[in-house]
Amino acid sequence: MSRSIFKLGITGGIGSGKTSVCKVFEILGIPVFLADLEARKMMDNDTEIIRQINSAAGTDLYTGGDLDRQRLAGLIFNDRLLLEKVNSIIHPLVFANFTGWAADQKAPYVIMEAAILFESGGYKLVDKVATIVAPLEERIERIVKRNKLTRDQVMERVRNQMDDDSNIRLSDYVIRNSENDMIIPAILEIHQDILNLIKKREA
């Protein structure tokens, strides 16, 4: 019986640099499944999900044709129950897509990148987890530049995510991504460690 492909989860707070880290893994030939991007696609295109989100929010969030993300963010960041409800609509479908996608890959292992890997239960689908951490001020600066958000809006998002210490405690690897850190040696070390684990598993 063939073993299922080895899976690495990558997580970290908003602005920690998950995208940059994943790009390095892709250069190493490791396919990356972007859970948050997959969720966005579903929320834009899946009619059943659209119906459920509008029902949970109690208002039409698609009046312009596309999901009004700012309005949704405004609602869920002030209402934890609604946030959990929206997540419970999306996450099981995203995870099912990840499982099917992973089974089709031919690489030594695959990656699932998700901002809320632990909170969503996505960590249960992977063999190991790497957390990306960066100083809060650097993260805020990155997000303000990238997403054109105010500092207050960034802090709202940061507060709604698990803190770095909790992520680190639950993770197998940590990649520090401040301006003074070298991420490539850390990524290469993790890559090699996983290849060694796979070898042992297959021995």
C-alpha positions as CSV (number, residue, x, y, z in Angstrom):
1,M,0.0,0.0,0.0
2,S,1.4,3.4,-0.9
3,R,1.8,5.9,1.9
4,S,0.1,9.3,1.7
5,I,2.4,12.2,0.7
6,F,4.1,14.1,3.6
7,K,2.5,17.4,4.3
8,L,4.1,20.5,5.9
9,G,1.8,23.3,7.3
10,I,3.1,26.8,7.2
11,T,1.5,29.5,9.3
12,G,2.2,32.8,11.0
13,G,0.5,36.1,11.7
14,I,-0.5,38.6,9.1
15,G,2.6,40.3,7.6
16,S,5.0,37.7,9.0
17,G,6.2,36.8,5.5
18,K,4.5,33.5,4.7
19,T,4.4,34.3,1.0
20,S,8.2,34.9,0.8
21,V,8.9,31.7,2.6
22,C,6.5,29.7,0.4
23,K,8.2,31.1,-2.7
24,V,11.6,29.7,-1.6
25,F,10.0,26.3,-1.0
26,E,8.5,26.5,-4.5
27,I,12.0,27.2,-5.9
28,L,13.0,23.9,-4.2
29,G,10.3,22.1,-6.2
30,I,7.8,21.9,-3.3
31,P,4.1,22.6,-4.4
32,V,2.3,25.0,-2.1
33,F,-1.5,25.1,-1.5
34,L,-2.6,28.5,-0.5
35,A,-5.6,27.9,1.8
36,D,-6.5,31.5,2.2
37,L,-6.5,32.1,-1.6
38,E,-8.6,28.9,-2.1
39,A,-11.1,30.2,0.5
40,R,-11.3,33.6,-1.4
41,K,-12.0,31.8,-4.7
42,M,-14.8,29.7,-3.1
43,M,-16.4,32.8,-1.4
44,D,-16.4,34.5,-4.8
45,N,-17.6,31.7,-7.0
46,D,-19.5,29.0,-5.1
47,T,-23.2,29.8,-5.1
48,E,-24.0,27.6,-2.1
49,I,-21.2,29.3,0.0
50,I,-22.4,32.7,-1.1
51,R,-25.9,31.8,0.0
52,Q,-24.6,30.6,3.4
53,I,-22.4,33.6,4.0
54,N,-25.3,36.0,3.3
55,S,-27.5,34.0,5.6
56,A,-25.0,34.0,8.4
57,A,-24.3,37.7,8.0
58,G,-28.0,38.5,7.8
59,T,-27.4,40.9,4.9
60,D,-26.4,40.7,1.2
61,L,-22.6,41.1,1.0
62,Y,-22.6,40.6,-2.8
63,T,-24.6,43.7,-3.9
64,G,-21.9,44.7,-6.4
65,G,-21.6,41.2,-7.8
66,D,-18.4,40.3,-5.8
67,L,-18.1,39.8,-2.1
68,D,-17.7,43.1,-0.2
69,R,-14.7,42.0,1.8
70,Q,-14.3,45.2,3.7
71,R,-17.9,45.0,4.9
72,L,-17.5,41.3,5.8
73,A,-14.2,42.1,7.7
74,G,-16.0,44.9,9.6
75,L,-18.7,42.5,10.6
76,I,-16.6,39.5,11.6
77,F,-13.8,41.4,13.4
78,N,-16.5,42.7,15.8
79,D,-18.4,39.5,16.1
80,R,-16.5,36.3,17.1
81,L,-19.6,34.1,16.6
82,L,-20.0,35.3,13.1
83,L,-16.3,34.8,12.4
84,E,-16.6,31.2,13.6
85,K,-19.8,30.6,11.6
86,V,-18.1,31.9,8.3
87,N,-15.0,29.8,9.1
88,S,-17.2,26.7,9.6
89,I,-18.8,27.2,6.2
90,I,-15.4,27.6,4.4
91,H,-12.8,25.5,6.1
92,P,-14.2,21.9,5.6
93,L,-14.4,22.6,1.9
94,V,-10.9,24.1,1.6
95,F,-9.5,21.1,3.6
96,A,-11.3,18.6,1.3
97,N,-9.8,20.4,-1.7
98,F,-6.3,20.4,-0.1
99,T,-6.5,16.6,0.5
100,G,-7.5,15.9,-3.1
101,W,-4.8,18.3,-4.5
102,A,-2.1,16.8,-2.2
103,A,-2.9,13.2,-3.4
104,D,-2.2,14.3,-7.0
105,Q,1.2,15.9,-6.4
106,K,4.4,14.1,-7.4
107,A,6.9,16.1,-5.3
108,P,8.6,14.6,-2.2
109,Y,6.2,16.6,0.0
110,V,3.6,19.4,-0.2
111,I,2.8,22.5,1.8
112,M,-0.4,24.0,3.1
113,E,0.0,27.7,3.9
114,A,-2.8,29.0,6.1
115,A,-2.9,32.1,8.3
116,I,-5.1,30.3,10.9
117,L,-3.8,26.8,10.6
118,F,-4.3,26.0,14.3
119,E,-7.5,27.8,14.9
120,S,-9.2,26.3,11.8
121,G,-8.1,22.7,12.6
122,G,-6.0,22.6,9.4
123,Y,-3.0,21.4,11.5
124,K,-4.7,18.0,11.8
125,L,-4.1,17.4,8.1
126,V,-0.4,18.0,8.1
127,D,2.6,16.0,9.5
128,K,4.7,19.0,10.7
129,V,4.1,22.7,11.1
130,A,6.5,25.7,10.5
131,T,5.6,29.1,12.0
132,I,6.9,32.3,10.6
133,V,7.5,35.0,13.1
134,A,8.6,38.7,12.7
135,P,8.6,41.7,15.0
136,L,5.2,43.3,15.3
137,E,6.4,46.8,14.1
138,E,7.9,45.3,10.9
139,R,4.7,43.3,10.3
140,I,2.5,46.4,10.7
141,E,4.8,48.4,8.3
142,R,4.6,45.6,5.7
143,I,0.8,45.3,5.9
144,V,0.1,49.1,5.9
145,K,2.3,49.3,2.7
146,R,0.9,46.2,1.0
147,N,-2.8,46.3,1.9
148,K,-3.2,50.1,2.2
149,L,-4.7,49.7,5.7
150,T,-4.5,52.0,8.7
151,R,-2.5,51.0,11.7
152,D,-5.7,50.4,13.7
153,Q,-7.1,48.1,11.0
154,V,-3.9,46.1,11.0
155,M,-4.0,45.8,14.8
156,E,-7.6,44.6,14.6
157,R,-6.5,41.8,12.4
158,V,-3.5,41.0,14.5
159,R,-5.7,40.7,17.6
160,N,-8.0,38.3,15.9
161,Q,-5.1,35.9,15.1
162,M,-3.2,33.5,17.5
163,D,-0.2,35.2,19.0
164,D,3.4,34.1,18.0
165,D,4.1,32.4,21.3
166,S,1.1,30.2,21.0
167,N,1.9,29.4,17.4
168,I,5.6,28.6,18.3
169,R,4.5,26.3,21.2
170,L,2.4,24.2,18.8
171,S,4.9,24.1,15.9
172,D,7.8,21.8,15.0
173,Y,9.8,24.5,13.2
174,V,10.2,28.3,13.6
175,I,11.4,30.6,10.8
176,R,12.4,34.1,12.1
177,N,11.8,36.7,9.4
178,S,12.9,40.1,10.7
179,E,14.9,42.4,8.4
180,N,18.1,41.0,10.1
181,D,17.3,37.4,9.7
182,M,18.4,35.1,6.9
183,I,15.4,33.0,6.0
184,I,17.0,30.8,3.2
185,P,19.3,28.8,5.5
186,A,16.4,28.2,7.9
187,I,14.2,27.0,5.0
188,L,17.0,24.8,3.7
189,E,17.4,23.2,7.1
190,I,13.7,22.4,7.4
191,H,13.6,21.1,3.8
192,Q,16.5,18.7,4.5
193,D,15.0,17.6,7.8
194,I,11.7,16.7,6.1
195,L,13.5,14.8,3.3
196,N,15.3,12.8,6.1
197,L,12.0,12.1,7.8
198,I,10.5,10.9,4.6
199,K,13.5,8.6,4.0
200,K,13.1,7.1,7.5
201,R,9.3,6.7,7.0
202,E,9.9,4.9,3.7
203,A,12.7,2.7,5.0
